[in-house]
């Protein structure tokens, strides 16, 4: 990954990721339970499949974003944002998802009536993740604008001729 790709990836990956969060968390998950014939256990089973797939994609996006950041100029704020994004993904995958999986198993088995604070923690984690992704995308967009440098973009500017969407 040399040249423009790391810079483009720094903008596109968080944007795609944000779109996934909006599509799944805000649209698919709540609407699924309003569909005719969808029971709580069936909806939870579908949700488990969807969120497992989404979390796998998030892990891949995180790795590609980390590589892109490593291959291009990164300032302190961008490293902190990326660290926050990574920390949230680790908490979601290592802590919250296993807790939600155990709870889902209990509901599907009829041992629990559903509803838990863990779901709210997961929603909060995705909310914070979305805010960090928006912040990261905004910083990357500012770096792409002509005439934006260290002082205005809040960090290291792209090398001349390396602006996303700009010519050499």
C-alpha positions as CSV (number, residue, x, y, z in Angstrom):
1,X,0.0,0.0,0.0
2,X,1.8,3.0,-1.2
3,X,1.0,6.3,-2.8
4,X,-2.7,7.3,-2.6
5,X,-4.2,4.1,-1.3
6,X,-3.4,4.7,2.4
7,X,-4.8,8.2,2.2
8,X,-8.0,7.0,0.4
9,X,-8.4,4.1,2.8
10,X,-8.2,6.5,5.8
11,X,-11.3,8.2,4.4
12,X,-13.2,5.3,2.8
13,X,-12.9,2.6,5.5
14,X,-14.3,4.7,8.4
15,X,-17.1,6.0,6.0
16,X,-18.1,2.4,5.0
17,X,-17.9,1.3,8.6
18,X,-20.1,4.2,9.7
19,X,-22.6,3.2,7.0
20,X,-22.7,-0.4,8.3
21,X,-23.4,0.8,11.9
22,X,-26.2,3.0,10.6
23,X,-27.7,0.3,8.4
24,X,-27.5,-2.5,11.0
25,X,-27.9,-0.8,14.3
26,X,-30.4,1.8,13.4
27,X,-32.4,0.2,10.6
28,X,-32.1,-3.6,10.4
29,X,-32.0,-4.5,14.1
30,X,-35.1,-2.5,15.2
31,X,-37.2,-3.3,12.1
32,X,-36.5,-7.0,12.3
33,X,-38.8,-7.4,15.3
34,X,-41.6,-5.5,13.6
35,X,-41.9,-8.0,10.7
36,X,-44.9,-10.3,10.8
37,X,-44.2,-13.7,12.3
38,X,-40.9,-12.8,13.9
39,X,-40.7,-14.1,17.4
40,X,-38.2,-12.9,20.0
41,X,-36.1,-16.1,19.7
42,X,-36.2,-16.0,15.9
43,X,-35.2,-12.3,15.8
44,X,-32.4,-13.0,18.3
45,X,-31.1,-15.9,16.1
46,X,-31.2,-13.6,13.0
47,X,-29.5,-10.8,15.0
48,X,-26.8,-13.2,16.2
49,X,-25.9,-14.1,12.6
50,X,-26.0,-10.5,11.4
51,X,-23.9,-9.1,14.3
52,X,-21.4,-11.9,14.1
53,X,-20.9,-11.1,10.4
54,X,-20.7,-7.4,11.1
55,X,-18.2,-7.9,13.9
56,X,-16.0,-10.0,11.5
57,X,-16.1,-7.2,8.9
58,X,-15.3,-4.6,11.6
59,X,-12.2,-6.6,12.6
60,X,-11.1,-6.7,9.0
61,X,-11.8,-3.0,8.6
62,X,-9.8,-2.2,11.7
63,X,-6.8,-4.1,10.5
64,X,-6.9,-2.4,7.1
65,X,-7.3,1.0,8.7
66,X,-4.3,0.3,11.0
67,X,-2.2,-0.7,8.0
68,X,-3.3,2.5,6.1
69,X,-2.4,4.6,9.2
70,X,0.9,2.9,9.5
71,X,1.7,3.6,5.8
72,X,0.9,7.4,5.9
73,X,1.6,10.4,8.0
74,X,-0.5,10.3,11.1
75,X,-0.8,12.9,13.9
76,X,-1.4,12.4,17.6
77,X,-5.2,13.0,17.4
78,X,-5.6,10.5,14.6
79,X,-3.6,7.9,16.6
80,X,-5.8,8.5,19.6
81,X,-9.0,8.2,17.5
82,X,-7.7,5.0,16.0
83,X,-6.8,3.7,19.4
84,X,-10.3,4.5,20.7
85,X,-11.9,2.8,17.7
86,X,-9.7,-0.3,18.3
87,X,-10.4,-0.3,22.0
88,X,-14.2,-0.3,21.4
89,X,-13.9,-3.1,18.8
90,X,-11.9,-5.2,21.3
91,X,-14.5,-4.6,24.1
92,X,-17.3,-5.5,21.7
93,X,-15.7,-8.7,20.5
94,X,-14.0,-9.9,23.7
95,X,-16.5,-8.8,26.4
96,X,-19.9,-7.7,25.1
97,X,-20.5,-10.3,22.3
98,X,-19.8,-13.3,24.5
99,X,-22.2,-11.9,27.2
100,X,-24.9,-11.3,24.6
101,X,-24.4,-14.7,23.1
102,X,-24.9,-16.3,26.5
103,X,-28.0,-14.2,27.1
104,X,-29.4,-15.0,23.6
105,X,-28.8,-18.8,24.2
106,X,-30.8,-18.5,27.5
107,X,-33.7,-16.6,25.7
108,X,-33.8,-19.1,22.8
109,X,-33.8,-22.0,25.3
110,X,-36.7,-20.3,27.2
111,X,-34.7,-19.8,30.3
112,X,-34.8,-16.0,30.2
113,X,-37.4,-13.5,29.1
114,X,-34.9,-11.3,27.3
115,X,-33.9,-7.7,27.8
116,X,-30.6,-6.9,29.5
117,X,-28.3,-4.1,30.3
118,X,-25.7,-5.8,28.1
119,X,-27.7,-4.8,25.0
120,X,-27.6,-1.2,26.2
121,X,-23.8,-1.4,26.7
122,X,-23.4,-2.7,23.2
123,X,-25.6,0.1,21.8
124,X,-23.6,2.6,23.7
125,X,-20.3,1.1,22.4
126,X,-21.6,1.4,18.9
127,X,-22.8,5.0,19.5
128,X,-19.3,6.0,20.8
129,X,-17.8,4.1,17.9
130,X,-20.0,6.0,15.4
131,X,-18.9,9.4,17.0
132,X,-15.2,8.4,16.7
133,X,-15.7,7.3,13.1
134,X,-17.5,10.6,12.2
135,X,-14.7,12.6,13.9
136,X,-12.0,10.5,12.1
137,X,-13.8,11.0,8.7
138,X,-14.1,14.7,9.3
139,X,-10.4,15.0,10.0
140,X,-9.6,13.0,6.8
141,X,-11.9,15.2,4.7
142,X,-10.2,18.3,6.0
143,X,-6.9,16.9,4.9
144,X,-8.3,16.4,1.4
145,X,-9.4,20.0,0.9
146,X,-7.0,22.2,-1.0
147,X,-5.2,24.7,1.2
148,X,-5.7,22.7,4.4
149,X,-2.5,22.1,6.2
150,X,-1.2,21.5,9.7
151,X,-2.8,24.5,11.4
152,X,-6.3,24.1,9.8
153,X,-6.6,20.3,9.6
154,X,-5.3,19.9,13.2
155,X,-2.5,17.7,12.1
156,X,-0.1,16.6,9.5
157,X,-1.2,17.4,6.0
158,X,-0.8,15.1,3.1
159,X,2.3,15.5,1.0
160,X,1.7,17.8,-2.1
161,X,0.2,15.9,-5.0
162,X,-1.1,13.2,-2.6
163,X,-4.5,14.7,-1.9
164,X,-7.4,12.2,-2.2
165,X,-9.3,13.1,-5.4
166,X,-6.6,15.6,-6.4
167,X,-4.2,15.4,-9.2
168,X,-0.4,15.1,-9.1
